[in-house]
C-alpha cells in the first residue's frame, strides 16, 4: 500500500478514515476478524518546521532501525517496512504458532528547498525521526524579450 503525502499537516490520513468507516460499518468486529494492523497499514507522521529544517516523526512501534527502509528518488522520500515474525510455542500435546506481519509504506513529496544530500534519520523508542535540512532556493526569474 502506498500513501502519498505532502508536507502539509492539515491533510487527513485517509487510510485511517477508511479504516474507521469499515470499523463503524461492521460495528468494530472487522478488526477482530482480520486484525487491526490490516486497517492501519500506514505509519502516522508528525511534521514540524523550523528556520533550518523540516522534522518528520514517524510512528514505528515494535520496529528497529534494521526493519525500516528509507529511499529518496526525484524529490520523493519513501519510508517503508515489511516485517515478518513467526513464534513457535510447543506444549506437551499441542503446538501453537503465532504469525505477525507488519508492513507499511509512506511517500513524502519534498519541497524544492530541501538539502537532499544532508538528510539524516535516527530511530529511538518506536519513533523514527527524519531531519530534512533546508537550503536557500534562488528564484531564477528570466525576462523574455518579445521580438
N, C-alpha and C positions, 0 to 999 in steps of 0.2 A: 504494500500500500504506500503510495507516495502522496505527501501532503506538501503543497507549496505555500509558503508564507512570505510576506514582505515585512520589512522592519516597521510594522505599524501595530502598536499594542492594542489598538481599538478593534482590530479584526477578530471575529469569533473563531474558535477552534471548531470547525464544522463536524469533525469526526465525533466529538463528544456530544454535540447537539443531536446528531443522527442516532448515536447510541442511546441517548436519553429518550428520544422518540420511540425507539424499539422497546426500551425498558417500560415506558408508560403503556404502550400497546399491549404488551404481554404481562402487565401488572408485576413487573420485576422478576418474573420467573425465567426469563430468557437467559439471564446471567447464570442462573443455577444450571441451566441445561447445557449451554455451550461454553461457559466460563467467562468471567468478567474481563479477562485480558484480551479476549477477542474484540470486545466493544471499544476498548481503549488502546488500540494498537498504534497510537500516535503519541509521541512524547510531548509533554507540556513544556512550553518555553516562556521564560520571562525575558523581556528586552528592556535594557536601560541604556541611557546615553549620557555621556559627559562631553566636555570640550575636546577631549583627546581620543575617545573610543566609544564604540558600542560594546555592551556586555550582554552576552546571551547566557542564561542559566537554564540548563535542560535537566528535567527530572529524569534520573536514571536509577531508580531504586533497585538494589539487588544486582546491579551490573558493575563489573570492574572495568578499568580502562582497556583491558585486552578484549573486552566484549563489544566495544564501541568503535565505529569506523567513521572518520571524517574525510570527505572528499571535496575538493574545490575544482570547479570546471566552468569556465566562462562566466564568472561572477555568481555562480550558484554554489552555495555551501550545502552539502548533503550530510546529514547526521543519521547514522543507521546502526542497528544492532540486530543480530539474529543468534539468539542463544538457545541451545537445546540441552536439557539436563535430564538424565534418567537415573532414578534412585531405585535401588533394589533392597527390599526388606524381607528376609527369609525367617519364617517361624517353623515350628515343628511340623505341621501338616499343611501349610499353605505357603504360597509365595505371593507377595504383593508388589506390584510395580507402580511407580508414580512417575509420570512424564510431565515435564514442564517445558513449555515453549514460550519464549518471549521475543517478539520481533517488532521493530518499528522503523520508520524512515520519515524524516522531515527534511524538506529542502527550503533553504532561505535564499531569496534573491538579495544579493548585497548591493548597497548603493555604490555609486561611482567613486565616492571619496574614501574607500577602504584601501588600506595598505596591505594587499593580499600577501606580500612576501613576509610580513611580520605577524600574521595571525597566530595566536597561541591558544592552548587549551590545557585545562587541568581537571582532574576528577577527584572529588572528595565527598565522603558521606552521602553518596547517592545523588550528587549534583555535578553535572558536567558544566564547567564554566569556560566559555569561549570568549576571548578578547579580540575584538576587531578594531585595530588602531586606525584612526582617520589620517588622511593626507589632504593637503590643500589641492583642490582641483581648480586649475586655471581655466576660466571660461575663455574659449577662443572664438570671439565674435569677429567675423570677417565681413566687411562691407564689399559687396559686389557691384562694380560699376556697370551701369547699363549702357550699351552702345547703341 
